[in-house]
C-alpha cells in the first residue's frame, strides 16, 4: 500500500525478529565463495533515524531494539555487528533496514535487487545506495545493487531463477490490504516453481490468528517442502490490539537456523515481553 512508511515501525520487536533471521541466513550464504543474489521485494528506505518524527510518534523501537544491548547478546553477534555499525558512537540513533543488513554481507561477487514502490522511500533508498551506506564500510558492495521503483512481487518473477543459482528472497509487505496475503502466496509459489532451491524468507504480522493459519497452510498445500516458521510474540492473541506477534516463514532454511533460533528466541521473549504474555514458536510446517 502506497501510504505505508516503515519509518514508523523501524527497530520494533517485529524488526528484531525479521533481521535476526535475515542476518543468520546471509551469514550462512557467505560461508561459500560462490556468489549469491539477494532480492528484497519491499526494501523501504535503507536505514532509519530513531529520532525522526515518525519514529518518535509511535515509539515502537522502545519496545524492540532499545531494550537490547549487543554486549549482552553473544548469540546475536551477527545481528549486532550490523546495528552497531550504524551507531559508532555507542548511543542508539539509527536502525538499518533490510537493505542495510544485506549490504553488510554482500561481497564483490554477489548481487542485490531492491524494489520499493513508495516514491519517498524509493528516493531515500536511492540516496542510501548512492552514499554507499553512508560510510558504513560497504562502498565496494554497492556496485552490484539495482534499485527499482516497482512492484517487488511482480519484479521478482522476472528474476527467477537468478543467474547465480544461489539466493535469498525477502518478502515483507505491509499487509495493510487484505489482498496482500494472497498476492504473497501467489508470488512465492510462482517464484518457487522456477527456483525451488532458493531461500525464501517471508515476514508477516499476527493480527488475526485465523488469517495466519490460512496463510501458512497455503504454502504447505502448494506442495512446497522444507518450511520452517519462527514467531516472536509480546502479547497473547487479541484481534483488538493490532499486531501482537510477528513471524518469519523460511523456505529452504539454512540447516542450523532452527537450532540457533531455539536458543535466541526464548531469551528475546524475556527481554521484550512487558506483560508476562510473551512467547515464541519454532515450527516445521513442511519437512525436507
N, C-alpha and C positions, 0 to 999 in steps of 0.2 A: 504494500500500500504506500502511495507516494507521500502520505502525511507522516509516516513513521520516521523517527530520528533516534538512532541508538544512543546518542549523546545523553539522553535522559536516563539510560539504564547501564551505562558503562561502569564496569567494576562491581556490578551486583553479584549476589550469590550465584545467579544463573550464569553470569560471565565466568566466574571462578570455575564452575564445573566444566563449562564448554572449553575453556582454554587450558585447563589441566589435562583433559583428554586430548585436546589438539596437540599440545606440546609432546605428550608421550608418543603420539603417532608420528609426528615429524622427526623426533629423535630416533625413532625406530627406522624410518626411511633413510636416515643419514648413516646408518650402520654399514650400508653397502655403498661402494663408489659409483655404482650405476646411477644415472640420472633419474629423477622423478619429476612429475608435474603436479603442481598444486592448483586446484580450481576452487575459487570462492564465489558462490553464486549471489551472495548478498553481503558484499565486502564492507560496507559502511565507509567511515571517514579515514580509517587507518590508525588514528590514535585520538585520545580524548583528554581534555583538561578537566580535572575533577573540581576545579574552581569556577568552571563555566556556569552561566545562568541555568542551563539545562540540568547539569549535574547537581547543583545546589537546590534546585526546585524539588527534585524527587528525593535526593539524599540516599539513593539506593546503594551507592558504593559504601556507605557507612555500615550496612549490614552484610557487606561482602568483603572486598579486598582490604578495607580499612581495619578489619578485625584480625588480620593476619600479618605476621612478620616473617620474612624469609629466613632469618637466623634460627627460628624455632621449627622450621619445616624442612629437614634434610630430605625427606621423601618427596618433596616438591621442588627439588633443586632446579630442575629443568624449567619449570614454570616461573620461579622467582628470578632466574637468571635473565629472563626477558623483562619482567616487570621492573626489576631493579635497574636495568639499563636505561629505562625511561625516567628514572628518578636518581640520578647520580649523586645528588647532594644528600640523599637519605630520606628526606621528607616525601610523603606520598602526594605528588602533584598531578601526575599524568598516568593514564592507563592505556596500554596498547590495545587496539582492536585486533581482530583475527589476522589482517594483513601484516600488522606489526610483529605478531608472533611468527608468522610464516617467513618474513624477511630475515628474522634472526637465524633461521635454519637453512635457507636457500643457499646452495653452493653455486659456483660458476657454471656447472654442468646442468643445473636444474632450471625449471621454468615455472612461472606463475601466471595465471589468468584471473583477473579480478573484475567482477561485474558489480555495478551499483547503478540503480535506476533513479534514485533521488538526485535531482540536479545539484543541490548544495553539497550533499555528501560526496557526489561524484567529483565536484570541483575540489573539495578538501582532500579527497583520495589522490587525485592527480598531483596536487601540490605536495602531499606527503611522499609520494614516489619520486617526484622531481627533486625534492630536497634530500633524497637518499635516506629517508628515515630520520631526517633532522639530526644527522650526525651521530647516530647510534651504532656506528661501525658496520653498516650494511650497504655502503655505497656501491661496492662491486656487485652486489646481488640484485640491484635494481635494473640491470641492463637487459634482463630477460623477463621483465614483468610487463604484461599487457593489461591496460585498464580500459574497460568498456562501459559506456553509459547505455546499458541494455538490460533486458530481462535475462537474468542469470540462468534460469531453468531452461529457457529456450536456447541460450548460447551454449549451455552445457552439451546439448545433443550434437552440435557441430564439432565438438572437440573429442568426441568418443569414436574409437579409442584413442588415447593420447599417443603421440609418436614414441614416447619413452617406454610405453607399455608398463610403467610403474607410476602410481599416482594416488593422490588423496583429493577427494571432492568434499568440500564442506558446504552444507546447506543449512542456513538458519534465517528464514524469513520471519516477519513479524507475527504472522498468523492472526493479524487483526481482521482479516477477511476469512470467513469460514471456508471458502473455496481453496484457500492456501493449502490446507491439508491434502485435499485430493490432487492438487497440482503437484505437490511434492511427491506423493505416491506415484503418480503417473510419470513424472520426470525421472525419478530414481529407477523405476522398473525399466523404462526405456533405455536409460544410460547403462544400467547393469547388463542388459542383453548384449550390448556392444563391448562392455568392459567388465566381464564377470570376475576378473581377478583384482580389480581396483578396490581401494578402501573408500567407502562412503561413510561420512560422519554427518548425522542429521540431528540438529538440535530442535527441541520443541518444548513448549511450556505445559505444565499441568494446571489447567483451569477447570476442566471438566474431565473426570476420570473415564467416563463412558467414551468421550471423544478420543482420549489417549489409547484406550484399549482397542477401539476400532482402527485407529491409525497404525498401531503396532501389528495387529493381525493382518492387515493388508499386505505387508511385506512378506510375512510368512506364507500367506495364501498364494502369493505370486510364485512360490517355489524357490525363493532366494535362500541359500544356505549360509551358515556361519554368521549369525546375527547375535550381537550382544547389546544389552541396554544398561546404561548407568544413570541412575536417578539420584538427585540430591534434593531433599525437601526440608523446608524450615517451618512448616506448619502442616497440620492434618488436612486432608482434602476438604475443601469448603467452596462450593460454587459461588458463594457471595463475596469471597475475599480476593478474587482475581488469581494471579499466579501464586500458588503455594509451594510449588516444586518445579523442577525442570529436568529434562532428560537429554541424554545423548545416545542415539541408536547408531551402532557402528557395524557395518557390513565388512567382512574380512578383517577383523581387528588383529593387530599385532599379537603374537602368541602369549606375551606376558602382560598384556593390557589388563585383563581381568584380575590377575594376581596383584598387580600394582594398585588397582582401584580398591581392591579388598582391604588394603592397608591404608589407603589415603582417605577414602570417603567417610568411613565411620568417624575418623578424627576430625574431618571437616565439619561433620554434623555437629559435633560437640562445640566446635569453635563458632559456628554460625547460628546455631539454634538459640533463641532467646526465650522461648516459652515452654520448653520441655516437650514439644511435639515433633521435633526434627527426626528425620530418618533417611536411610539410603536404601536403594535397591540395585542389586547387581545380578542380572539375569541373562541366561542364554535363551533367546527366543527360538533360534533355529541352529541345530548343530552343523558341524562341517560336513 
